[in-house]
Amino acid sequence: MLDHKSFRSKVRNTIIHLIVFFLGLLCLFPLLNILAISFSGSSAVVANRVGLWPVNFTLLAYEEILKDRQFWVSFRISAIRVFLTLFLNLILVIPMAYAMTRTKKEFRCRNFYMNLLIFAMLFNGGMIPNFIWLRNLKMLNTIWALILPGAVPVFSVILMMNFFNGVPKSLEEAALIDGANPYQVLLRVMVPCAKPCVATISLFSIVGSWNDFFGGLIYMQKIEYYPIMTYIQSLNINIQQLIEQGMLNQAALENIMDLSNRNLNAAKIVVAVIPLLLIYPFLQKYLITGMVMGSVKE
């Protein structure tokens, strides 16, 4: 009987693995198609002859993105933005979440700030008030315009609060008995226990900051200040305009004719995904634990 149940269990697990495998392939095929388009010639792309393998292999799309200096300037702006946003998120979210887990006796204004956080999560001023606010602070065309509006992600605060609530109180009490002050308890006891949740909110911060292009489009009025996603989104090839301006000689025209906006858009997607693919494997093992333990309150 036990062997029969074990066999049924193996069959069930095999079926589940096969279903997940084929679902994974369904998600992978569009990505492979986009990658193939980015390396294919425009004639093959326009004729829809590109499948999972490049046709008329060319690197013109990536050369168009990488050859100019502004690409690297925008890349540096985005890297600085990601680092500063992550740093600011962590130093604001972790202490705030720890304070919100205190009892009303320990923190008398806890309920007021908690209601304020929930209100801020459900309602916000919108794009125009944010723009006016940053303009009055003279922060337009500065990197702080991209960072300050998202300095305190309320969802991350609530996630961290629930994780802290799951840490045994005995650990905190033992640290207090040993003479630790609240700051030492937070940094030496609570934060090390919350590594999965810290990794989770870090991943949210990194992905959100790197992928955002709309903020740069609104708050940056010059292309020199664009982050990488805004700059890539603004790239476009207008061959007729280049010809009228005399910016293309015969050789350059022959090269550029082999490149279409579909190639360029595919290359944009590939370039946008690469940094996330490099970061995600290091944080993936913490992601599920952080989400589950931080989102469920017992």
C-alpha positions as CSV (number, residue, x, y, z in Angstrom):
1,M,0.0,0.0,0.0
2,L,2.8,2.4,0.9
3,D,4.6,1.5,-2.4
4,H,1.4,2.2,-4.3
5,K,1.0,5.6,-2.6
6,S,4.6,6.4,-3.3
7,F,4.2,5.5,-7.0
8,R,1.1,7.7,-7.2
9,S,3.0,10.5,-5.6
10,K,5.9,10.2,-8.0
11,V,3.5,10.2,-11.0
12,R,1.7,13.3,-9.6
13,N,5.1,15.1,-9.1
14,T,6.2,14.2,-12.6
15,I,3.0,15.6,-14.1
16,I,3.4,18.8,-12.1
17,H,7.1,19.2,-13.2
18,L,6.1,18.7,-16.8
19,I,3.3,21.3,-16.6
20,V,5.7,23.8,-15.0
21,F,8.4,23.0,-17.6
22,F,6.0,23.7,-20.5
23,L,4.7,26.8,-18.9
24,G,8.3,27.9,-18.5
25,L,8.9,27.3,-22.2
26,L,5.8,29.4,-23.0
27,C,7.3,32.3,-21.1
28,L,10.8,31.7,-22.6
29,F,9.8,31.6,-26.3
30,P,8.7,35.3,-26.5
31,L,12.0,36.4,-24.8
32,L,14.0,34.3,-27.3
33,N,12.0,35.8,-30.2
34,I,12.8,39.3,-28.9
35,L,16.5,38.4,-28.6
36,A,16.5,37.0,-32.2
37,I,14.7,40.1,-33.5
38,S,17.4,42.4,-31.9
39,F,20.1,40.5,-33.8
40,S,18.2,40.2,-37.2
41,G,18.2,42.4,-40.3
42,S,15.2,44.8,-40.8
43,S,14.1,43.1,-44.0
44,A,13.6,39.7,-42.2
45,V,11.9,41.5,-39.2
46,V,9.5,43.4,-41.4
47,A,8.7,40.2,-43.3
48,N,8.0,38.3,-40.0
49,R,10.6,35.7,-40.9
50,V,12.3,35.8,-37.5
51,G,11.5,33.0,-35.1
52,L,13.8,31.8,-32.3
53,W,17.0,32.3,-34.3
54,P,18.3,35.5,-35.9
55,V,18.0,36.0,-39.6
56,N,20.6,38.1,-41.4
57,F,22.6,38.4,-38.2
58,T,23.6,42.0,-37.4
59,L,24.7,44.1,-34.4
60,L,23.5,47.4,-35.7
61,A,20.7,47.7,-33.1
62,Y,23.2,47.4,-30.2
63,E,25.7,49.6,-32.0
64,E,23.0,52.3,-32.4
65,I,22.4,52.2,-28.6
66,L,26.0,51.8,-27.4
67,K,28.0,54.0,-29.7
68,D,27.0,57.4,-28.3
69,R,28.3,58.9,-25.1
70,Q,24.8,59.7,-23.8
71,F,24.0,56.0,-23.3
72,W,26.9,55.7,-20.8
73,V,26.0,59.0,-19.1
74,S,22.4,57.7,-18.6
75,F,23.6,54.3,-17.5
76,R,25.7,56.0,-14.8
77,I,22.7,58.2,-13.7
78,S,20.6,55.0,-13.3
79,A,23.3,53.2,-11.4
80,I,23.6,56.1,-9.0
81,R,19.8,56.4,-8.7
82,V,19.5,52.7,-7.9
83,F,22.2,52.9,-5.2
84,L,20.9,56.0,-3.5
85,T,17.2,54.9,-3.7
86,L,18.2,51.5,-2.1
87,F,20.2,53.2,0.6
88,L,17.5,55.7,1.4
89,N,14.7,53.0,1.4
90,L,16.6,50.8,3.8
91,I,17.6,53.5,6.3
92,L,14.0,54.8,6.4
93,V,11.9,51.6,6.0
94,I,13.7,49.4,8.6
95,P,13.6,51.9,11.6
96,M,10.1,52.9,10.7
97,A,8.9,49.3,10.5
98,Y,10.6,48.5,13.9
99,A,8.9,51.5,15.5
100,M,5.5,50.5,14.2
101,T,5.8,47.1,15.8
102,R,6.1,48.7,19.3
103,T,3.0,48.6,21.5
104,K,0.9,51.7,22.0
105,K,2.4,52.0,25.5
106,E,5.9,52.0,24.1
107,F,5.1,54.3,21.2
108,R,2.1,56.6,22.0
109,C,1.7,57.9,18.4
110,R,1.9,54.5,16.8
111,N,-1.8,54.4,15.7
112,F,-1.6,57.9,14.2
113,Y,1.4,57.1,12.1
114,M,0.0,53.7,11.1
115,N,-3.2,55.3,9.8
116,L,-1.1,57.9,8.0
117,L,0.9,55.2,6.3
118,I,-2.2,53.3,5.2
119,F,-3.8,56.5,3.9
120,A,-0.6,57.3,1.9
121,M,-0.6,53.8,0.4
122,L,-4.2,54.1,-0.7
123,F,-4.1,57.8,-1.9
124,N,-1.5,60.0,-3.4
125,G,-1.3,63.5,-4.8
126,G,-0.6,62.3,-8.3
127,M,1.7,63.4,-11.0
128,I,0.9,67.1,-11.2
129,P,1.3,67.9,-7.4
130,N,4.5,65.9,-7.4
131,F,5.8,68.0,-10.3
132,I,4.8,71.3,-8.7
133,W,6.3,70.2,-5.3
134,L,9.7,69.3,-6.9
135,R,9.7,72.4,-9.1
136,N,9.1,74.6,-6.0
137,L,12.0,72.8,-4.3
138,K,14.1,73.5,-7.4
139,M,14.8,69.7,-7.8
140,L,13.9,69.4,-11.5
141,N,16.8,68.1,-13.6
142,T,18.4,66.7,-10.5
143,I,18.7,63.1,-9.5
144,W,16.8,63.8,-6.3
145,A,13.6,64.3,-8.3
146,L,13.9,60.6,-9.2
147,I,14.6,59.5,-5.7
148,L,12.6,61.5,-3.1
149,P,9.0,60.7,-4.4
150,G,9.7,57.0,-3.6
151,A,11.9,57.4,-0.6
152,V,9.4,55.5,1.7
153,P,7.6,52.7,0.0
154,V,4.7,51.9,2.3
155,F,4.3,48.4,1.1
156,S,7.9,47.6,2.1
157,V,7.2,49.1,5.5
158,I,4.2,46.9,6.1
159,L,6.2,43.9,4.8
160,M,9.0,44.6,7.2
161,M,6.6,45.2,10.1
162,N,5.0,41.8,9.7
163,F,8.4,40.2,9.5
164,F,9.5,41.9,12.7
165,N,6.3,40.8,14.4
166,G,7.2,37.2,13.5
167,V,10.6,37.4,15.3
168,P,10.3,35.8,18.8
169,K,10.0,38.4,21.5
170,S,12.4,36.4,23.7
171,L,15.3,37.4,21.4
172,E,14.6,41.0,22.0
173,E,14.1,40.6,25.7
174,A,17.3,38.7,26.0
175,A,19.2,41.5,24.3
176,L,17.6,44.1,26.6
177,I,18.5,42.1,29.7
178,D,22.1,41.9,28.4
179,G,22.2,45.7,28.4
180,A,21.5,46.5,24.7
181,N,19.7,49.7,23.9
182,P,16.9,49.8,21.3
183,Y,19.3,50.8,18.5
184,Q,21.5,47.8,19.2
185,V,18.5,45.5,19.4
186,L,17.4,46.7,16.0
187,L,20.9,46.5,14.3
188,R,22.3,43.4,16.0
189,V,19.2,41.3,16.6
190,M,16.2,42.3,14.4
191,V,18.0,43.2,11.1
192,P,20.1,39.9,11.0
193,C,16.9,37.9,11.6
194,A,15.1,39.9,8.8
195,K,17.7,39.2,6.1
196,P,15.1,37.5,3.8
197,C,12.8,40.5,4.1
198,V,15.6,43.0,3.6
199,A,16.6,41.2,0.4
200,T,13.0,41.2,-0.8
201,I,12.5,44.9,-0.3
202,S,16.0,45.5,-1.8
203,L,15.0,43.6,-4.9
204,F,11.7,45.6,-5.2
205,S,13.7,48.9,-4.8
206,I,16.4,47.9,-7.4
207,V,13.9,46.6,-10.0
208,G,11.6,49.6,-9.6
209,S,14.3,52.2,-9.8
210,W,16.0,50.6,-12.8
211,N,12.9,50.0,-14.8
212,D,11.2,53.4,-14.2
213,F,11.3,55.6,-17.3
214,F,8.3,57.8,-16.6
215,G,9.9,59.8,-13.8
216,G,12.8,60.8,-16.0
217,L,10.4,61.8,-18.8
218,I,8.5,64.1,-16.4
219,Y,11.1,65.5,-14.1
220,M,14.1,65.8,-16.5
221,Q,13.7,68.5,-19.1
222,K,17.0,67.8,-20.8
223,I,18.2,64.5,-22.4
224,E,21.5,64.9,-20.6
225,Y,19.8,64.1,-17.3
226,Y,17.8,61.1,-18.5
227,P,18.2,57.8,-16.7
228,I,18.9,54.8,-18.9
229,M,15.3,53.5,-19.3
230,T,14.1,57.0,-20.3
231,Y,16.9,57.4,-22.7
232,I,16.4,54.0,-24.3
233,Q,12.7,54.7,-24.6
234,S,13.5,58.0,-26.4
235,L,15.7,56.4,-29.0
236,N,14.1,56.4,-32.4
237,I,15.4,56.2,-36.0
238,N,14.0,58.7,-38.5
239,I,16.0,58.0,-41.6
240,Q,14.3,60.7,-43.7
241,Q,15.1,63.4,-41.1
242,L,18.7,62.3,-41.0
243,I,19.0,62.4,-44.8
244,E,17.5,65.9,-44.9
245,Q,19.9,67.1,-42.3
246,G,22.8,65.7,-44.3
247,M,23.9,63.5,-41.4
248,L,24.2,60.3,-43.5
249,N,26.7,59.6,-46.2
250,Q,26.2,56.7,-48.7
251,A,27.9,54.1,-46.5
252,A,26.1,55.2,-43.4
253,L,22.8,55.1,-45.2
254,E,23.4,51.5,-46.4
255,N,24.1,50.5,-42.8
256,I,21.1,52.3,-41.3
257,M,18.7,50.9,-43.9
258,D,19.3,47.5,-42.4
259,L,18.0,48.7,-39.0
260,S,14.3,49.3,-38.2
261,N,12.6,50.5,-35.0
262,R,11.5,47.0,-34.3
263,N,15.1,45.9,-34.1
264,L,15.9,48.8,-31.9
265,N,12.9,48.2,-29.6
266,A,13.9,44.6,-29.2
267,A,17.4,45.7,-28.3
268,K,15.9,48.1,-25.7
269,I,14.2,45.2,-24.0
270,V,17.3,43.0,-24.0
271,V,19.5,45.8,-22.5
272,A,16.8,46.6,-19.9
273,V,16.7,42.9,-18.7
274,I,20.5,42.2,-18.5
275,P,21.1,44.1,-15.1
276,L,18.1,42.4,-13.5
277,L,19.2,39.0,-14.7
278,L,22.6,39.6,-13.0
279,I,21.1,40.7,-9.7
280,Y,18.1,38.4,-9.4
281,P,20.1,35.1,-8.8
282,F,21.7,36.5,-5.7
283,L,18.5,37.6,-4.1
284,Q,16.1,34.9,-5.4
285,K,16.7,32.5,-2.5
286,Y,15.5,35.1,-0.1
287,L,12.6,36.4,-2.1
288,I,10.0,33.7,-1.4
289,T,10.9,33.5,2.3
290,G,10.7,37.3,2.7
291,M,7.4,37.5,0.8
292,V,5.7,34.7,2.7
293,M,6.9,35.5,6.2
294,G,6.4,39.3,5.7
295,S,3.0,39.2,4.2
296,V,1.3,36.7,6.5
297,K,0.5,37.6,10.1
298,E,-0.2,34.8,12.5
